[in-house]
Amino acid sequence: MKDKNDAALRQDLRDFYEDYAGALDDVRLEDWVGFFADDAVYKVISRETHSQGLSHATIYCDGLAMIRDRAAAVQETAVFEPRVLRHFVGGPRIISRDGDEIAVTANFLITEALFDAEPQILMMGRYLDKLVERGGDLKFRERLAVYDNHRVRTTLVIPV
């Protein structure tokens, strides 16, 4: 049987992942940045590339400064067709704990609705995350979004 602290942590993780998805759905990228630790690594990578141990990623940010730059580029300089995304995250599961780091996995599904087309699945896969607690809040030390798609069908604008 799991102890009460595990139950509280699992609830905190569910809230954290739901808040993350909500920030992206609402395109609150300044809030999105706040989910990451200063030394965070954020990657969006295909399952095939990841399973072969290759490092090439569709999106790669090393450190909070690069993550901030990514958010700023989307909000201020990127030109893209208007779209609505919805991020669906399956219940996060604790894989292991090592010191202050918690390894977590969760499935994700992202739908996309362009204004001149029917909604479609943009991407699906799983998150392989390492989280730490900073100032009483959970933060991603590493967010690895491993997508199952053979290819990305449209522009990958909003973070995964």
N, C-alpha and C positions, 0 to 999 in steps of 0.2 A: 504494500500500500504506500502511496506517495504521501509525504508529510504536508502539513499545512503551508509551509513556506513554498513548496513546489507549486501548490495550487495558486497561491498569490502571485508567484512569478509567471505562471502560465497565463493568468488573467492580465497581468501587466504587458506581457508579450502580445496577446490578442489586441489589447487597446492600442499598443504602439504600432502594430502592423495596420490596423484599421485607420489610425490617424495618418499614417504615412500614405495609404491609398487615397484617403480623403483630400490630403494636400495636393496630390497629383491630379485627382479628378477635378478639383477646383482651380487648377493651375496656379497654386500658391507656391511658386518655386522658392521664394524667400523663406517660407516655412520649411520646405523640403530640405534646404541646406542645413537647417537646424537638427535634422535627424542624424547627422554624421559627426563623429569625433574629429578632432583636429588632424589626426594622423590617418584618417580613413582612406581606404581604397574602394572605388566604385567601378565595377565592370559590368557590361552587358556583352555576353559571349554566347556563341552557338554551342549546343550540346556536343556536336561533332568535334569542334575545335577544343572544347574543354576536355572531352573524354580522351583525346589524343595528347593531352598535356601541353598543348600549344598556348602561347600567350597572346596571340592576336585577338583583340576584342573589338566589337562594333563600336562600343563607347568605353573609354578608359580614362579615369580620373584618379590621380595619385595625390592625395592630400586635400584638405578643405579648400585651399585656394583654387585648385582646378575645378572642384565641385561648384564653388561660387561662380567661377567663370562660365561654366556650362549653363547655370541658371540664368546668368546675366545675358549670355548670348541668345538664349531662347526668348527671353523677355524683351530685349532691347534691339537686337540686330538681325535675328533670323527672320526670313520671309518664308512663310509656308501657308498652304491652303488651310482655311479654318476647319477645325475638327473638334469633336467631343470624344474624350476617352473615358472609359470606366475600368478601374482596376479591381479585380476580384482576387482576394487572397484566401487560400485555404488555411485552416488552423495551423499556426506555427508549432513546430515540435522541437523540443530541446534534444539535441544530439549528444552534447557533452558539455562539461564545465572544466575549465583549466585556469585556476587562479581567479582573476577578475573577469575572465572572458567566457562567454556563453556561446556555443555553436548551436545555431538554429537553422532549420529548413522549413520551407513552406511552398506550396504550389501557388502559381499565379496564372491568371487569364486576363488579357487586356483586350477590350473591344474598342472599335473605332467607328465613329459615324462622321463621314464627310458630308457636307451640306447638299451635295448633289448625288448621293448614292446611299444604298441601304447599308445599315451597320454590318460590320464583319469582324471576325477575330483578327486582331492585329498580331498578337503574340501570345504564346503560352509556354510555360516551363516551370522552373522551380528556383527559389532563392536559396543560396548557400551563404549564410550570414555568420559573422562573428560580431557579437555585441558586448559592450562594456557599460558599466554604470559611471556616469560623470555628473557630479553635483545632484545626485538623486534621480537623474533621468537616464533612461536607456539611450544609447547611441550606437550607430553602426561603426565598427572598426573596419569591417570589410563587408561590402554588399556585392555579391556575385549573382547576377541575374542570368541564369543559364536557360536560353530559350530553345524550344524543341522544333521550331519552324525550320524548314529547309532553307527558306529565305525570308527576308523582311519584305512584305508586300508593298508597303508605302514608306514614306519618309518617317524615320524614327526621330521625332521631335521632342515630345515630352518624355522625361525620364521614366524608367521602368521600375 
